[in-house]
Amino acid sequence: MKHLPLTLNPRLFALLTFGFVLATIIGTVSHEGGHYIVSKALGYDAYISYASSGTKSGISEREMAVFDSLYKADKVKIHAKEDSPEKKHYFQYREELSGKFKERPKQHSLLIVLGGPVQTILTGMLGFWLLWRWRKKGMLSNPLKVKQWVAVLLAFFWSRQVFNFIMSIPEFYSSIRLASDEPRISRYLGWPDWSFGLATFIPAVIVLLWVVFKAIPKQQRLTFLLSGLAGSAFGWFIWMYWLGPKLLP
C-alpha cells in the first residue's frame, strides 16, 4: 500500500500504546477541567470527578447521563397512557432537574458546556500548530523524535470530536435527548442537535488526516494507527473502571 505500508515496529507500538493510554487519561481529565474552570470563573461552587464535572447549583453531567439512561430503559412505559412506577420516577426526576436548571442563566450554562470542547480543541490545535511549523521549516525528522510524537498525541485530542459525532449519529434520528456536550451546545444556541458536532467534526477530520499522512513517516503510520486504537481503548478502560473512581471519585 503506497500511503500505508504494512510495516509494524513492536517497540514503537509499545511506546505509543503507553502514550495513548496517558493521553486518553489526561484528555478526559483536562476536558472536564475545562468545564470546571469556566464554572469557577463564573462564580459557581464547581466540582470535578473522573468522568464528569458540574456545579452544586446546577445540573451535572452525571445527572444528565442518568436522565438519559432512565429514558432509554423505560421509553415504552414513559410514553404509555397507563401510569407506572417507572413513568412516575422519570417525570419526578425530570422536574427535579428542571428546577436546578432554572437556577443559572442560559448563557452561563452555554459557557460551562463549551469549556470542555474548547479546552480539547485548543490542545489539539497546539499539537497541530507545532507539527505544521516543524514541517514547514523542514524540522520533522524521519523517524519522528519523542517531542514530535508528543505533538502528534496532542493533535489527536481532535479525535474526540470525530468519535463523539459518529457515536451520536444513530440518536440524531431518535427522540432521545442527547446529553453529550455538542448536542447540548447546539440546543443552547437554538440549532439542530447535530450542528455543533458537525461543525467540529469536519475540521477534526482534516487535522487528523493531515497529521497521519503529512506529519507521520510512511513506515510508522500503521504502527501509530494500531497503537492509537489499542492505547485509547486501554486508557479509557483503565481510567473509567479502575484508576479514575479511586483517584478522582
Secondary structure, 3 states (H helix, E strand, C coil): CCCCCCCCCHHHHHHHHHHHHHHHHHHHHHHHHHHHHHHHHCCCCEEECCCCEEECCCCCHHHHHHHHHHHHHCHHHHHCCCCCHHHHHHHHHHHHHHHHHCCCCHHHHHHHHHHHHHHHHHHHHHHHHHHHHHHHCCCCCCCCCHHHHHHHHHHHHHHHHHHHHHHHHHHHCCCCCCCCHHHHHHHHHCCCCCHHHHHHHHHHHHHHHHHHHHHCCHHHHHHHHHHHHHHHHHHHHHHHHHHHHHHCC
